[in-house]
Amino acid sequence: MARPKVHDEALRARLLERAAAIAFEGGMDALSLRRLAADAGTSTTAVYSLFGNKAGLVDGLFREATRQFAAGLATVEPSDEPAEDVVRLGLAYREYAVGEPHLYAIMFGRRDEGLPDELAEDAAATIVPLVDAVRRGQAAGVLAGGPPERIALACWATAHGLVSLELAGTVPPGLDIGSWYEDALRAMAAGWRV
């Protein structure tokens, strides 16, 4: 009879969730395999078995953050109103960031070492739905011409900037990004209309 798998996907998910929280609270320097194992109620052997080493764990965190972010953006089905799709993608962006701030910080935080090519490509691909929406808007004659990647990046930067301010708690007193975030996205999209 086969031996039961002790280090399964449920443990892997729990370790990734706890590792993201540790890194979010104290930075990547606070993340040690020993601390992670203790916090997750498992052994360092389990962590090594599932991730190999700390670099493997960090890559696993980034991979999971990217996967979840891409899945959130994929919930926005392309419609016959591409300018509205740009806004809806911005809303999905914020929904992910606010719902998963630990993973968002992993994905968009500073990395002292480079990403493996595969992970960098996966992360770069998350903007593709936005580029596609802009390209469709240009083809329909409702969004300005020019390289669609540049327009998409400007839209992305608006969403990223507002969300980053919100999550960092650096919004000036009396302002609440959540209450006017969609208005800001709509104004930005309107600026690209022809």
C-alpha positions, 0 to 999 in steps of 0.5 A, a space after each residue: 500500500 502506498 504511503 500517504 502524502 504528508 506534505 500535500 497541497 493544503 500544507 503548501 497553500 498554508 505555508 504560502 499564505 503564512 509566508 506572505 503574511 510574515 513578509 508583509 509584516 516584517 519584510 523578506 528579511 523576517 521570513 526564515 524557513 524555521 519561523 515559517 515552519 513554527 508559525 504554520 505548525 509544521 517542520 522545516 523538513 516539510 518546508 524544504 520538501 515542498 520548496 527546496 530552500 528559501 529561494 524556492 519559497 520566495 519563487 513559490 510566493 511570487 508564482 502564487 501571487 501572479 496566479 491569483 492576480 491573473 485569475 482575478 483579472 480573467 474574471 473580466 470577460 471582454 465585452 462590446 464596450 472596450 473602454 468599459 472593460 478598461 474600467 472593469 479591469 481596474 476594478 478587478 485590480 483593486 479587488 485583488 489588491 485589497 483582498 490579498 494585500 500580502 500577495 499583492 505586496 509580494 508581486 509588486 514589492 521590491 526584489 533584490 534578486 532578479 526573477 527567473 525568466 519564467 516568473 518574470 514572463 508570467 508577471 509581465 503577461 498580467 497586463 495582456 487583458 488590459 492591452 487587449 481591451 485598449 487594442 479593441 477600443 482602438 479598433 472600434 474607434 473609441 480609444 485614442 491611437 498610438 501604441 496600445 501598450 503605452 495606453 494600457 501602462 498609463 491605465 495600469 499606473 493609475 490603478 497601481 498608484 491609487 491602490 498602493 496609496 490605499 494599502 500603504 495608508 498614505 492617503 491624505 486625511 479626509 480622502 477615501 480612495 475606495 469611495 471614488 476609485 471607480 470615478 478616477 478610473 472612469 475619468 482616466 478612461 474618458 481621457 483616452 476616448 476619441 
